Amino acid sequence: MAEEIALGVLATLSEMGFCGRQAAAAAHGSELTALIGLGLKAPVPSLMKLVTDVPRVLWIGEPMLPPSPAHDWRGPNPRARVFESGRAAWRALPEGRFRCAVGRLGGPAAGNEPWHNLETALGLARVCDAVAVTSRDQVAPLTLAGAPVEVVPYGYSPHIYGALWPSGERDIEVLALGGHSGPTCGRRREWVGRWRKDGLNVTVAENLWGESRTAMLRRTRVVVEVHRFPGTFVGIRLAMALAAGAAVVSEPMTDPCPFVPGAHFVEAAVDRVADETRALLADEPRRRRIVEAGQALLAEELTMTRSLTAVLALLDRAAQGLKERTASTT
């Protein structure tokens, strides 16, 4: 998904009259005039540390946990180290049934991913000019640790999610998106298994990307969402489902803004998701109203153009600050 967002950002920048490209750690140079780091995965950390002579904005969408008052945020977080070690060991396994089985077992490292994300974000916040996060619930972990941050969701772009699609006739009743076999997906596997035993016909879409995923969503009436980590903001999942004309039943998010429960999606405690899904399947007019309201939000308010306008404003302020610092040292 990160690659799709990057391509969507570049396409939108081009439509706005800007020239942009994807940069790799070894490909930076004097031709760069500004840098937007999308997320926390490579090569973003190395680029943000290597490129120091242009304004830099870090734009984060990964889940993070609030910092513990008992933890010294100036030093390494042991929970983050556990996650990184566990992930490295799992990735070192050869592809096949054994690796899949290990992934399904999960382990103590799996639940520490948000701590790893937070530690990475805090380290990058110290070297970047500005930090933007995609949801309001991500503000507290960074600001409590002393990092200034602004909220800029990843906006809707047809280059990422496809054109807004009518919510007409569909042959897949219920779809569960996302990973189900990895070490951080045990909670999702458990609930999908329960719903299937309870008679809910859930289709699992794993390792689907781009046009294949969009095509399946356009056949789907309701997408059910179980978070890998409870409370996580899943704006990308909501946007891709709504754009394709599918309604979403999701367990609660800590702060779903700008999406509104009851208007743009159905919110239910995880043990009530199946019941709410059945109710929505039985009420097609309501399902279509939710999709139409969600698509109006994507088209009118939550656009990638608006999001990038906010990020470019951060870059402008960073550029001015860089100019002033340079002038003061000469």
C-alpha positions in Angstrom: 0.0 0.0 0.0 2.9 2.4 0.7 4.0 2.2 -2.9 0.5 3.0 -4.1 0.2 6.0 -1.8 3.6 7.2 -3.1 2.5 6.9 -6.7 -0.8 8.7 -5.9 1.1 11.5 -4.2 3.4 11.9 -7.2 0.4 11.9 -9.6 -1.4 14.5 -7.5 1.7 16.7 -7.3 1.9 16.6 -11.1 -1.7 17.7 -11.4 -0.9 20.6 -9.0 1.9 21.7 -11.3 4.9 20.3 -9.2 7.6 18.0 -10.4 8.3 15.1 -8.1 9.9 11.7 -8.1 10.5 8.8 -5.8 13.9 8.9 -4.1 16.1 6.1 -2.8 18.8 6.4 -0.2 21.5 6.3 -2.9 19.7 8.6 -5.3 19.5 11.8 -3.4 21.5 14.8 -4.7 21.6 18.5 -5.3 18.6 18.4 -7.6 16.3 17.8 -4.6 14.5 20.9 -3.4 12.2 19.3 -0.8 11.6 15.9 0.7 8.4 14.3 1.9 8.9 11.0 3.8 5.9 8.8 3.5 5.8 6.4 6.5 8.5 4.8 8.6 9.8 2.0 6.3 13.0 2.1 4.3 14.3 4.1 2.7 12.6 7.0 4.6 14.7 6.8 7.8 18.0 6.8 5.9 16.9 9.6 3.5 15.7 11.8 6.3 19.1 11.5 8.1 21.2 11.9 4.9 19.4 14.8 3.2 20.0 17.7 5.5 20.2 20.7 3.1 16.5 20.8 2.0 13.2 21.1 4.0 11.9 17.7 5.1 8.4 16.7 6.2 7.7 13.3 7.7 4.2 12.0 7.0 3.3 9.1 9.2 0.3 6.7 9.0 1.6 3.7 11.0 -0.1 2.8 14.4 1.7 4.1 17.5 1.0 3.7 21.2 1.0 6.5 23.8 4.3 6.8 25.6 4.5 5.5 29.2 5.4 8.1 31.8 7.7 5.6 33.3 9.8 5.2 30.2 12.8 7.4 29.4 12.2 8.5 25.8 15.8 9.6 25.4 16.9 6.0 25.3 16.0 2.8 23.4 12.6 1.1 24.1 13.0 -2.6 25.1 9.6 -3.4 23.6 10.7 -1.9 20.3 13.9 -3.9 20.3 11.8 -7.1 20.9 9.7 -6.4 17.9 12.6 -5.6 15.6 14.4 -8.8 16.7 11.3 -10.9 16.2 10.5 -9.4 12.8 14.1 -9.9 11.6 14.1 -13.6 12.7 10.7 -14.2 11.0 11.9 -12.6 7.8 15.0 -14.7 7.8 12.9 -17.9 7.5 12.6 -19.2 3.9 9.2 -18.8 2.2 7.0 -21.8 2.6 4.7 -23.6 5.0 7.1 -23.4 8.0 7.4 -19.6 7.8 3.6 -19.4 7.4 3.1 -21.6 10.5 5.5 -19.4 12.5 3.7 -16.3 11.3 0.3 -17.7 12.4 1.6 -18.5 15.8 2.7 -14.9 16.3 4.5 -14.4 19.6 5.4 -11.7 22.1 7.1 -9.6 19.5 4.0 -9.1 17.4 2.2 -6.7 19.8 5.2 -4.5 20.1 5.0 -3.1 16.6 3.4 0.2 17.7 6.2 0.8 20.2 8.7 0.2 17.4 6.9 2.7 15.2 6.8 5.3 17.9 10.5 4.9 18.6 11.3 5.3 14.9 9.0 8.3 14.6 10.6 10.0 17.6 14.1 9.5 16.2 13.1 11.0 12.9 11.2 13.9 14.4 14.4 15.0 15.9 16.0 15.5 12.5 13.0 16.5 10.4 11.7 20.0 10.0 8.1 19.0 10.5 6.0 15.9 11.2 2.5 15.2 10.0 0.3 12.3 11.1 -2.7 10.9 9.4 -5.1 10.8 12.4 -5.7 12.8 15.6 -5.0 9.8 17.8 -1.4 9.8 16.7 -0.8 13.3 18.0 -0.6 12.4 21.7 2.3 9.8 21.5 4.5 12.3 19.7 3.5 15.6 21.5 3.8 14.0 25.0 7.4 13.1 24.0 8.1 16.6 22.9 7.7 16.4 19.1 5.6 19.1 17.3 3.0 17.5 14.9 0.1 18.4 12.7 -2.7 16.2 11.4 -2.9 15.6 7.7 -4.9 12.5 6.6 -3.9 10.6 3.4 -6.5 12.1 1.0 -8.5 10.3 -1.6 -7.0 10.0 -5.0 -8.3 7.9 -8.0 -4.7 7.1 -8.6 -4.7 5.2 -5.3 -8.2 3.9 -4.8 -9.7 4.0 -8.3 -12.6 6.1 -9.5 -15.7 6.4 -7.2 -17.9 3.4 -8.1 -21.7 3.1 -7.9 -22.9 0.9 -5.1 -25.0 -1.3 -7.3 -25.5 -5.1 -7.5 -22.7 -7.1 -5.9 -22.0 -10.8 -5.6 -19.7 -10.8 -2.6 -21.7 -10.2 0.6 -18.9 -9.8 3.2 -15.2 -9.2 2.7 -12.3 -9.1 5.2 -9.3 -7.1 3.8 -5.7 -7.3 4.9 -3.2 -9.8 6.2 -4.4 -12.8 8.0 -1.4 -15.1 8.1 1.4 -12.9 9.5 2.6 -12.7 13.1 0.6 -9.5 13.9 -2.7 -10.8 12.5 -3.7 -13.4 15.1 -6.5 -11.2 16.4 -8.0 -10.8 12.9 -7.8 -14.5 12.2 -9.5 -15.4 15.5 -12.6 -13.2 14.8 -13.0 -14.1 11.2 -12.9 -17.7 12.2 -15.6 -17.1 14.9 -17.9 -15.4 12.4 -17.5 -18.1 9.8 -18.4 -20.7 12.5 -21.4 -18.6 13.3 -22.6 -18.7 9.7 -21.4 -15.4 8.4 -20.0 -16.0 4.9 -16.8 -14.0 5.1 -14.4 -13.9 2.1 -10.8 -13.2 3.0 -8.8 -11.0 0.6 -5.1 -11.3 1.5 -2.1 -10.2 -0.6 -4.4 -8.3 -3.1 -3.1 -5.0 -4.4 -4.0 -2.4 -6.9 -6.5 -3.2 -9.6 -7.1 -6.8 -8.3 -8.1 -5.4 -4.9 -10.2 -2.7 -6.4 -12.0 -5.2 -8.6 -12.9 -7.4 -5.6 -14.1 -4.4 -3.6 -16.4 -3.4 -6.4 -18.1 -6.8 -6.1 -18.5 -6.4 -2.3 -21.5 -5.2 -0.3 -19.9 -5.0 3.2 -16.3 -4.9 4.3 -15.7 -6.0 7.9 -12.7 -4.5 9.7 -10.9 -6.0 12.7 -7.9 -4.0 13.7 -4.5 -5.7 14.2 -4.2 -3.3 17.2 -7.5 -2.2 18.9 -8.4 1.4 18.3 -6.2 1.9 15.3 -7.3 4.5 12.7 -8.0 2.7 9.4 -8.7 5.7 7.1 -7.1 4.0 4.2 -9.3 0.9 4.5 -12.4 3.1 4.8 -11.4 5.2 1.7 -10.6 2.2 -0.5 -13.9 0.4 0.4 -16.1 3.5 0.1 -14.5 4.5 -3.2 -15.4 1.1 -4.6 -19.0 1.3 -3.4 -18.7 -1.0 -0.4 -19.9 -0.1 3.1 -17.7 -0.8 6.1 -18.6 -2.3 9.5 -15.6 -1.6 11.8 -14.8 -2.1 15.4 -14.3 1.3 17.2 -11.3 3.6 16.4 -9.9 5.8 19.1 -10.6 8.8 16.9 -12.1 8.2 13.4 -12.1 11.9 12.3 -12.9 12.9 9.6 -15.1 9.8 9.2 -18.2 9.8 11.3 -19.6 6.6 12.8 -23.2 6.0 11.6 -22.7 8.4 8.6 -19.7 7.1 6.8 -19.3 3.6 8.3 -21.0 1.4 10.9 -19.1 1.2 14.2 -19.6 -1.9 16.5 -17.7 -3.6 19.3 -15.8 -6.5 17.8 -18.2 -9.0 19.3 -21.1 -7.2 17.6 -19.6 -6.8 14.2 -21.3 -9.9 12.8 -24.7 -8.8 14.0 -24.3 -5.3 12.6 -23.1 -6.7 9.3 -26.2 -8.9 9.0 -28.4 -5.9 9.8 -26.7 -3.8 7.2 -27.0 -6.6 4.6 -30.7 -6.7 5.3 -31.1 -3.0 4.8 -29.9 -2.1 1.3 -31.1 1.5 1.3 -29.2 2.2 4.5 -26.1 0.5 3.0 -26.2 2.7 -0.1 -26.8 5.9 2.0 -23.6 5.2 3.9 -21.6 4.6 0.8 -23.0 7.8 -0.9 -22.2 9.8 2.2 -18.7 8.4 2.4 -18.0 9.0 -1.3 -19.2 12.6 -0.9 -16.7 13.0 1.9 -13.9 11.6 -0.3 -14.8 13.8 -3.3 -15.4 17.1 -1.4 -13.3 17.2 1.7 -10.8 14.3 2.1 -8.9 14.8 -1.2 -5.3 14.2 -1.8 -5.0 17.7 -3.3 -6.2 19.2 0.0 -3.8 17.0 2.0 -0.8 17.8 -0.2 -1.7 21.5 0.1 -1.3 21.2 3.8 2.0 19.3 3.5 3.4 21.8 1.0 2.5 24.6 3.5 4.6 22.7 6.1 7.5 22.5 3.6 7.2 26.2 2.9 7.5 27.0 6.6 10.4 24.6 6.9 12.1 26.2 3.9 11.8 29.6 5.5 13.3 28.4 8.7 16.2 26.7 6.9 16.8 30.0 5.0 16.9 31.9 8.3 19.2 29.5 9.9 21.6 29.6 6.9 21.6 33.4 6.9 22.4 33.5 10.6 25.5 31.3 10.2 26.9 33.3 7.3 
